[in-house]
Amino acid sequence: MMNDSHTETTRGRELIAFRIGAQEFCVDIMAVREIRGYTPATALPQAPCFVRGVINLRGAVLPIVDLAARLGFPPAEPTARHVIMVVNVERQVVGLLVDAVLDILTVEEAAIQPTPDVASERAKLFTRGVLVIDGRMISLVGLDHVLPPPASEAA
């Protein structure tokens, strides 16, 4: 391996790890604005099945995405233990419903392995890589495809 003289790469990348079912995932910490307890959402008519609805976040309407359903897993059955990660997705603020937030990870970019070629193209839309940390397999989720495309792009 070559020795990199850039000090910012030696600090590593900070990720927030969370759980959906029995699986662990993580997102870049810079995308996360806050983590809050579960709040039931008000359903929206004709919303995609993975959009739980909206909640009021300090006077702003926040859409809630069931990340389990969005990633193709069975939809969450929210309890008081579930959390909402408030994240920036492109230019929009969205709440992601997850089972639990686990910890903050600091990893070197080199520790993030590419998504295996056996994964479907749809899986690769959401997964930016895989980390192996202390025997745990953690998928790095890219947030850019979490929201459905705007109606103007869908046509």
VMD Tcl script that draws the C-alpha trace (Angstrom):
set ca {
  {0.00 0.00 0.00}
  {1.15 3.50 -0.73}
  {1.53 5.96 2.08}
  {-0.95 8.80 1.68}
  {0.24 12.18 2.87}
  {-3.25 13.67 3.13}
  {-4.16 14.10 6.79}
  {-7.91 14.15 6.15}
  {-7.83 10.58 4.84}
  {-6.06 9.32 7.96}
  {-8.95 10.48 10.17}
  {-11.31 8.08 8.48}
  {-14.94 8.44 7.56}
  {-17.62 8.65 10.24}
  {-20.73 6.56 9.75}
  {-23.83 5.98 11.87}
  {-24.67 2.28 12.17}
  {-28.28 1.18 12.61}
  {-30.33 -1.99 12.57}
  {-33.23 -3.11 10.40}
  {-34.42 -6.54 11.51}
  {-31.33 -8.67 12.08}
  {-29.18 -6.73 9.59}
  {-26.88 -3.79 10.17}
  {-26.54 -0.80 7.88}
  {-24.80 2.55 8.07}
  {-24.99 5.99 6.49}
  {-22.54 8.87 6.34}
  {-22.79 10.87 9.57}
  {-22.73 14.14 7.59}
  {-26.18 13.30 6.13}
  {-27.77 12.84 9.59}
  {-29.27 15.94 11.19}
  {-30.77 14.32 14.27}
  {-32.07 11.08 15.73}
  {-35.45 11.11 17.45}
  {-37.88 8.68 18.97}
  {-40.61 7.11 16.87}
  {-43.66 9.27 16.21}
  {-46.67 7.85 14.33}
  {-47.00 9.46 10.91}
  {-50.09 10.82 9.20}
  {-50.65 8.77 6.04}
  {-50.62 10.44 2.64}
  {-53.04 9.25 -0.06}
  {-51.44 7.58 -3.09}
  {-47.99 7.57 -1.45}
  {-45.60 4.72 -2.32}
  {-45.85 1.78 0.11}
  {-42.51 2.67 1.74}
  {-43.63 6.22 2.63}
  {-45.25 5.97 6.07}
  {-46.64 9.49 5.87}
  {-45.59 12.79 7.41}
  {-44.90 14.15 10.89}
  {-44.62 17.67 12.24}
  {-40.99 18.44 13.06}
  {-40.88 21.82 14.79}
  {-43.40 23.30 12.35}
  {-41.99 21.62 9.23}
  {-43.68 18.72 7.44}
  {-41.26 15.77 7.43}
  {-41.90 12.75 5.19}
  {-41.18 9.42 6.89}
  {-39.69 6.59 4.82}
  {-39.85 3.04 6.17}
  {-36.28 2.14 5.26}
  {-36.96 -1.59 5.66}
  {-39.75 -1.46 3.05}
  {-37.68 0.82 0.79}
  {-34.79 -1.63 0.81}
  {-37.11 -4.52 -0.07}
  {-37.52 -6.07 3.38}
  {-40.87 -6.60 5.12}
  {-42.30 -3.27 6.35}
  {-41.51 -2.28 9.92}
  {-44.03 -2.79 12.70}
  {-43.06 0.32 14.68}
  {-42.84 0.25 18.45}
  {-41.68 2.81 20.99}
  {-38.15 1.39 20.52}
  {-37.98 2.38 16.83}
  {-36.23 5.62 15.90}
  {-36.41 8.17 13.15}
  {-33.13 9.34 11.68}
  {-33.65 12.80 10.21}
  {-31.38 12.99 7.15}
  {-30.62 15.25 4.22}
  {-31.40 13.53 0.92}
  {-30.23 15.73 -1.91}
  {-32.03 19.01 -1.13}
  {-34.80 17.54 1.04}
  {-35.05 16.58 4.70}
  {-36.52 13.11 5.29}
  {-37.12 10.88 8.31}
  {-35.91 7.29 8.00}
  {-37.71 4.77 10.21}
  {-35.21 2.19 11.52}
  {-35.30 -0.38 14.32}
  {-32.42 1.08 16.34}
  {-29.31 3.22 16.05}
  {-26.29 1.20 17.17}
  {-23.16 3.33 17.16}
  {-20.85 5.73 15.37}
  {-18.13 4.06 13.33}
  {-14.90 5.62 12.11}
  {-13.54 3.66 9.16}
  {-10.84 4.13 6.58}
  {-12.18 4.48 3.03}
  {-10.13 1.37 2.12}
  {-12.16 -0.67 4.66}
  {-15.32 -0.18 2.58}
  {-15.48 -3.09 0.16}
  {-17.43 -2.82 -3.10}
  {-20.94 -4.24 -3.30}
  {-20.59 -7.83 -4.60}
  {-21.32 -8.32 -8.30}
  {-23.94 -10.93 -7.41}
  {-26.16 -8.18 -6.00}
  {-29.00 -7.04 -8.25}
  {-28.86 -3.65 -9.93}
  {-31.66 -2.56 -7.60}
  {-29.59 -3.57 -4.56}
  {-26.64 -1.62 -5.96}
  {-28.85 1.50 -6.17}
  {-28.98 1.57 -2.36}
  {-25.74 -0.12 -1.28}
  {-22.49 1.80 -1.65}
  {-20.31 -0.90 -0.15}
  {-19.92 -3.39 2.66}
  {-17.83 -3.16 5.83}
  {-16.63 -6.02 8.00}
  {-16.05 -4.77 11.55}
  {-15.45 -7.15 14.44}
  {-17.14 -9.96 12.54}
  {-20.19 -7.79 11.73}
  {-21.27 -7.27 8.12}
  {-22.54 -3.72 7.68}
  {-23.94 -2.38 4.40}
  {-23.24 1.26 3.58}
  {-26.50 2.80 2.33}
  {-26.46 5.58 -0.23}
  {-29.37 7.93 0.39}
  {-29.68 9.37 -3.12}
  {-32.35 6.82 -4.21}
  {-34.31 6.61 -0.94}
  {-37.01 8.98 -2.16}
  {-39.14 8.19 -5.21}
  {-38.28 10.28 -8.28}
  {-40.40 13.43 -8.70}
  {-43.52 12.89 -10.83}
  {-41.98 15.04 -13.58}
  {-39.09 12.52 -13.90}
  {-41.26 9.42 -13.60}
  {-43.19 10.06 -16.80}
}
mol new
graphics top color blue
foreach p $ca { graphics top sphere $p radius 0.5 }
foreach p [lrange $ca 0 end-1] q [lrange $ca 1 end] { graphics top cylinder $p $q radius 0.2 }
display resetview
